[in-house]
Amino acid sequence: MESTYELTLPLKSGVRRIRTTLRPELDETRKVVTLFGAAVDVTDQHAIKEMRANAETLNSELGEFVS
């Protein structure tokens, strides 16, 4: 049972987007005994995704304008 979350963190240096994944280790009674986790800064990936979407929108609008 793994859970992934994305957080937006407002920092003094700017807003960062962080993806955190958590996975518990359970004992035989299904009690959490250890929690493994990883956090990755995905700010640049989100910026690229937004730029790509904007470019596709502009390209579509240009195609409609030229037609």
C-alpha positions in Angstrom: 0.0 0.0 0.0 1.9 3.0 -1.3 0.7 6.6 -1.3 1.9 9.5 -3.4 1.2 13.2 -2.7 2.1 16.4 -4.5 2.6 19.5 -2.4 3.1 23.1 -3.3 5.5 24.7 -0.9 5.8 28.5 -0.8 9.4 29.2 0.1 11.4 32.5 0.3 13.2 31.4 -2.8 10.0 30.7 -4.7 7.2 28.2 -5.0 8.4 24.6 -5.3 6.3 21.5 -6.2 7.3 18.3 -4.3 6.1 14.8 -5.0 6.3 12.6 -1.9 5.8 8.8 -1.9 5.3 6.9 1.3 5.2 3.1 1.9 4.5 1.5 5.3 6.0 -1.8 6.4 3.5 -3.7 8.4 3.9 -6.4 11.0 1.8 -9.6 11.2 -1.0 -7.7 13.0 -0.9 -5.1 10.2 0.5 -2.4 12.5 2.9 0.0 10.9 6.4 -0.6 12.1 8.4 1.4 9.6 7.5 4.1 7.1 9.7 4.4 4.0 9.5 7.6 2.0 11.0 9.6 -0.8 10.5 13.2 -1.9 11.4 14.7 -5.3 11.3 18.3 -6.4 9.1 18.2 -9.6 8.8 22.0 -10.1 10.7 21.9 -13.4 8.6 19.0 -14.7 5.4 20.9 -14.0 6.8 24.0 -15.7 7.7 22.0 -18.8 4.2 20.4 -18.9 2.5 23.8 -18.6 4.8 25.3 -21.4 4.0 22.3 -23.7 0.2 22.7 -23.1 0.5 26.4 -23.8 2.4 25.8 -27.0 -0.2 23.2 -28.1 -3.0 25.7 -27.5 -1.2 28.5 -29.4 -0.5 26.1 -32.2 -4.1 25.1 -32.4 -5.3 28.8 -32.3 -2.8 29.7 -35.0 -4.1 26.8 -37.2 -7.6 28.1 -36.8 -6.5 31.7 -37.6 -4.6 30.7 -40.8 -7.3 28.4 -42.1 
